[in-house]
Amino acid sequence: MSNHLFIFSIIGAVNESVWEHLKLGIFPWFSWFFIRWYFFPYENSYFGNLIAILGYMFVILLIFYGHVFIFGRHFLPISIASFYIGVFFGSIFEYLMKFYTFSQTTELISLIACIIIFCYGEI
């Protein structure tokens, strides 16, 4: 339908792979991050966002490869559920980071890492 146009591949899935499940969350996560950063700022927002994204990715990969290892094959409902479970845990991780204080260096490194993940993830 989209003929694999680049603009659609930035914000949506073009095939049914694990990478696409990871990518599906990156664009909305960063969109929400900038809305939250502007309207509801908190001190550790960059580090919290980094932890959320890494946690989200880890949970999806753990569930996907875990169920493929256990069952010997891929089940679509589990794969789809892994996205929602990953987003849930990523949100919990980010919320918990809100209550800790980190240095400005940690925040700067986290911001750079988030930008790299966003740029690499949207290609």
C-alpha positions in Angstrom: 0.0 0.0 0.0 2.8 2.5 0.9 5.2 1.0 -1.6 7.9 1.2 1.1 8.1 5.0 0.9 10.7 6.4 3.3 8.2 8.7 5.0 6.0 5.8 6.0 8.9 3.7 7.1 9.9 6.4 9.6 6.7 6.2 11.6 5.3 2.7 10.9 6.2 -0.9 10.2 6.9 -2.1 6.7 7.2 -5.8 7.6 6.5 -8.1 10.6 9.9 -8.4 12.2 11.2 -7.8 15.7 13.0 -4.7 14.6 9.7 -3.3 13.4 8.2 -3.9 16.8 11.0 -2.0 18.3 10.7 0.8 15.8 7.0 1.1 16.3 7.6 2.5 19.8 10.5 4.8 19.1 8.6 7.5 17.1 5.6 7.8 19.4 7.9 7.6 22.5 10.0 10.5 21.4 6.9 12.5 20.3 5.4 12.0 23.8 8.8 12.8 25.3 8.9 16.3 23.7 5.3 17.0 24.6 6.0 15.9 28.2 9.3 17.8 28.3 7.6 21.0 27.3 4.4 20.8 29.4 5.4 18.5 32.3 9.2 18.8 32.8 11.0 16.9 35.5 14.7 16.8 36.5 15.9 13.5 35.1 13.8 13.5 31.9 16.6 12.5 29.5 17.9 9.7 31.7 14.4 8.5 32.4 13.6 8.5 28.7 16.8 6.5 27.9 15.9 3.9 30.6 12.4 3.7 29.3 13.5 3.1 25.7 16.1 0.6 26.6 13.7 -1.2 29.0 11.0 -1.2 26.3 13.4 -2.7 23.8 14.8 -5.3 26.3 11.3 -6.5 27.3 10.2 -6.9 23.6 13.4 -8.8 22.7 13.2 -11.0 25.9 9.6 -11.9 25.2 10.0 -12.5 21.5 13.2 -14.5 21.6 12.1 -16.2 24.8 8.9 -17.6 23.3 10.7 -18.6 20.1 13.3 -20.5 22.2 10.6 -22.2 24.4 8.2 -23.1 21.6 10.6 -23.4 18.7 8.6 -21.0 16.6 7.0 -17.6 16.4 3.4 -16.9 17.6 2.0 -13.7 16.3 -0.3 -13.0 19.3 2.7 -13.2 21.7 4.7 -11.1 19.4 2.1 -8.4 19.3 1.5 -8.6 23.1 5.3 -8.1 23.6 4.9 -4.6 22.2 2.3 -3.6 24.7 4.1 -5.3 27.6 7.3 -3.5 26.6 5.6 -0.1 26.5 4.0 -0.8 29.9 7.3 -1.7 31.5 9.2 1.1 29.7 6.7 3.6 31.2 7.1 2.1 34.7 10.9 2.4 34.3 10.6 6.0 33.2 8.3 6.9 36.1 10.6 5.3 38.6 13.6 7.4 37.3 11.7 10.5 38.1 12.4 10.1 41.8 16.2 9.9 41.5 18.8 12.6 41.0 21.6 12.2 38.5 24.4 14.5 37.4 24.2 16.8 34.5 26.9 14.7 32.8 24.5 11.7 33.0 21.7 13.8 31.6 23.9 14.9 28.7 25.1 11.4 27.9 21.5 10.2 28.1 20.3 12.9 25.7 23.1 12.0 23.2 22.2 8.3 23.5 18.5 9.1 23.0 19.3 11.1 19.8 21.4 8.2 18.5 18.7 5.7 19.2 16.1 7.9 17.5 18.2 8.5 14.4 19.3 4.9 14.1 15.9 3.5 14.9 14.0 5.6 12.3 16.2 4.5 9.3 
